[in-house]
Amino acid sequence: MADDDRMMKAVRFALSCLIASALLIAGEPLTVDPSQTKVDFTLPSLLHTVHGEFRLKRGALSFDPQTGAISGELAVDATSGESGNGSRDKRMHNAILESAKYPEITFRPDRVDGKIGAAGKSQVQVHGMFTIHGAEHEVMAPASVDASNGFYMVEMTLEIPYVKWGMKTPSTLVLRVNDTVTIHVRTRIATAAARSAL
């Protein structure tokens, strides 16, 4: 009986994987899991590199692997940004991000260049619009996708030239920092069928 139960579970799991793949091909909405999401930033300087993180507020996407079209939004809570240094973070929020005035940082992708397989790893480029400090900017970001049974682990890196985009630099006469900050996103995206099979 135990073998029959295991076989039935295996069959149900296989069917759910097939359904998940079919729905993904049809462009089923995908959910981004905030608990499985990390948004880190890195800002090099002459003395040391500043590392910090933000929290994801929400995320939902819809993707058609046949055409590469993607829509939806990833929204980060700008007020959650922290680097482990209170005075530095206060300056970041008050003078640079102005996060009380612009409380969200968003990325709205519109296309994926490259093929994402139903299983295994894929390397692609994601194009879309990145909004920070109240202004929208076109970006293209490299991303790696590891697919398995309707779940997609995605890692994406965005180079943000924040000074060029109109934000103040934290550089002083003593401390010089880079004019570009690197944002690294790691998240898990899932189809509804994959989530229901858990």
C-alpha positions as CSV (number, residue, x, y, z in Angstrom):
1,M,0.0,0.0,0.0
2,A,2.9,2.3,0.8
3,D,4.3,1.7,-2.7
4,D,0.9,2.5,-4.2
5,D,0.8,5.8,-2.3
6,R,4.3,6.8,-3.4
7,M,3.4,5.9,-7.0
8,M,0.2,8.0,-6.8
9,K,2.1,10.9,-5.3
10,A,4.7,10.7,-8.0
11,V,2.0,10.6,-10.7
12,R,0.3,13.6,-9.2
13,F,3.6,15.5,-9.0
14,A,4.4,14.7,-12.6
15,L,1.0,15.8,-13.8
16,S,1.3,19.0,-11.9
17,C,4.7,19.7,-13.5
18,L,3.1,19.1,-17.0
19,I,0.2,21.4,-16.2
20,A,2.6,24.1,-14.8
21,S,4.7,23.9,-18.1
22,A,1.5,24.2,-20.2
23,L,0.2,27.1,-18.3
24,L,3.6,28.9,-18.4
25,I,3.6,28.5,-22.2
26,A,0.1,30.0,-22.2
27,G,1.4,33.0,-20.3
28,E,-0.1,32.3,-16.9
29,P,0.5,34.9,-14.3
30,L,3.6,34.3,-12.1
31,T,3.9,35.1,-8.4
32,V,7.1,36.5,-6.9
33,D,7.7,35.2,-3.4
34,P,8.8,38.0,-1.1
35,S,10.1,35.6,1.5
36,Q,12.4,34.1,-1.1
37,T,13.5,37.5,-2.4
38,K,16.7,39.4,-1.7
39,V,17.5,42.9,-3.1
40,D,21.1,43.9,-2.3
41,F,23.0,46.9,-3.3
42,T,26.8,47.5,-3.6
43,L,28.4,51.0,-3.8
44,P,32.2,51.0,-4.2
45,S,34.3,53.8,-2.7
46,L,38.0,54.5,-2.4
47,L,38.2,53.3,1.2
48,H,35.7,50.4,1.2
49,T,32.7,49.0,-0.5
50,V,29.3,49.7,1.0
51,H,26.8,46.8,1.0
52,G,23.1,47.1,1.9
53,E,19.7,45.7,1.2
54,F,16.1,46.7,0.5
55,R,12.8,44.7,1.0
56,L,10.5,43.7,-1.7
57,K,6.9,45.1,-1.3
58,R,5.2,43.2,-4.1
59,G,5.8,41.4,-7.3
60,A,3.7,39.8,-10.0
61,L,4.6,38.9,-13.6
62,S,3.2,37.4,-16.8
63,F,5.6,35.8,-19.3
64,D,5.2,34.3,-22.7
65,P,8.2,32.2,-23.5
66,Q,7.3,31.9,-27.1
67,T,7.6,35.6,-27.8
68,G,9.7,36.8,-24.9
69,A,7.0,39.3,-23.9
70,I,6.8,39.9,-20.2
71,S,4.7,42.3,-18.1
72,G,4.1,43.1,-14.5
73,E,6.1,44.8,-11.8
74,L,8.6,44.3,-9.0
75,A,8.2,47.0,-6.3
76,V,10.8,47.6,-3.6
77,D,10.2,49.6,-0.4
78,A,12.7,52.5,-0.8
79,T,12.3,53.4,2.9
80,S,13.6,49.9,3.9
81,G,17.1,50.5,2.5
82,E,19.9,50.0,5.1
83,S,23.6,49.5,5.0
84,G,24.3,48.9,8.7
85,N,25.4,52.5,9.4
86,G,22.7,54.7,10.8
87,S,24.2,58.1,9.8
88,R,25.1,56.9,6.3
89,D,21.6,55.5,5.9
90,K,20.0,58.7,7.1
91,R,21.9,60.6,4.5
92,M,20.9,58.0,1.8
93,H,17.2,58.4,2.6
94,N,17.1,62.2,3.2
95,A,19.5,63.6,0.7
96,I,19.9,60.9,-2.1
97,L,16.9,58.7,-2.4
98,E,14.5,61.1,-0.7
99,S,12.6,58.0,0.2
100,A,9.9,59.8,2.2
101,K,8.9,61.6,-1.0
102,Y,9.6,58.6,-3.4
103,P,8.8,55.6,-1.2
104,E,9.0,53.0,-4.0
105,I,11.6,51.7,-6.5
106,T,10.0,49.7,-9.3
107,F,11.1,47.6,-12.2
108,R,8.5,46.9,-15.0
109,P,10.0,44.4,-17.5
110,D,8.6,44.3,-21.0
111,R,10.7,41.7,-22.8
112,V,13.2,38.9,-22.3
113,D,16.0,38.4,-24.9
114,G,17.0,34.7,-24.9
115,K,15.1,31.5,-24.3
116,I,14.1,30.3,-20.8
117,G,13.8,26.6,-20.6
118,A,11.2,24.7,-18.7
119,A,14.0,23.0,-16.8
120,G,17.6,23.8,-16.0
121,K,19.6,27.0,-16.3
122,S,19.2,29.8,-18.8
123,Q,21.1,33.1,-19.4
124,V,19.0,36.0,-20.7
125,Q,18.7,39.7,-20.9
126,V,15.7,41.5,-19.4
127,H,14.6,44.8,-20.8
128,G,12.3,47.2,-19.0
129,M,11.6,50.5,-17.2
130,F,13.3,51.2,-13.9
131,T,11.7,53.9,-11.7
132,I,13.7,55.5,-8.9
133,H,13.6,59.0,-7.3
134,G,10.3,59.7,-9.2
135,A,11.9,59.2,-12.7
136,E,11.6,56.4,-15.2
137,H,14.6,55.0,-17.0
138,E,15.1,52.3,-19.7
139,V,17.4,49.5,-18.6
140,M,18.7,46.1,-19.9
141,A,19.8,43.7,-17.2
142,P,21.5,40.3,-17.4
143,A,19.7,37.5,-15.6
144,S,20.2,33.8,-14.9
145,V,17.1,31.6,-14.5
146,D,17.1,28.1,-12.9
147,A,13.8,26.4,-13.7
148,S,12.4,23.3,-12.0
149,N,8.8,22.0,-11.8
150,G,7.1,25.4,-12.4
151,F,9.5,27.3,-10.0
152,Y,12.0,29.7,-11.3
153,M,15.0,31.0,-9.3
154,V,16.0,34.3,-10.9
155,E,19.2,36.3,-10.3
156,M,19.4,39.7,-12.0
157,T,21.9,42.5,-11.8
158,L,21.2,46.1,-12.6
159,E,23.8,48.9,-12.9
160,I,22.2,52.1,-11.8
161,P,24.0,55.4,-12.7
162,Y,22.2,57.3,-9.9
163,V,24.2,60.5,-10.3
164,K,23.6,60.7,-14.0
165,W,19.9,60.1,-13.3
166,G,19.8,63.3,-11.2
167,M,20.4,62.0,-7.6
168,K,23.0,63.6,-5.4
169,T,26.4,61.8,-4.8
170,P,27.3,61.0,-1.2
171,S,31.0,61.8,-2.1
172,T,32.8,64.3,0.1
173,L,36.3,65.9,0.0
174,V,37.5,63.0,2.1
175,L,35.3,60.1,0.8
176,R,34.9,59.4,-2.9
177,V,32.3,56.9,-4.0
178,N,31.3,55.4,-7.3
179,D,28.6,57.2,-9.4
180,T,27.0,53.9,-10.2
181,V,25.4,51.5,-7.7
182,T,24.9,47.8,-8.4
183,I,21.6,46.3,-7.5
184,H,21.4,42.5,-7.3
185,V,18.0,40.8,-7.2
186,R,17.6,37.1,-6.3
187,T,14.0,35.8,-6.2
188,R,11.8,32.8,-6.6
189,I,8.9,33.0,-9.1
190,A,6.2,30.3,-9.4
191,T,3.2,29.4,-11.5
192,A,-0.1,28.8,-9.7
193,A,0.0,25.1,-10.5
194,A,3.4,24.7,-9.0
195,R,2.4,26.5,-5.8
196,S,-0.8,24.4,-5.5
197,A,1.2,21.2,-5.8
198,L,3.2,22.0,-2.7
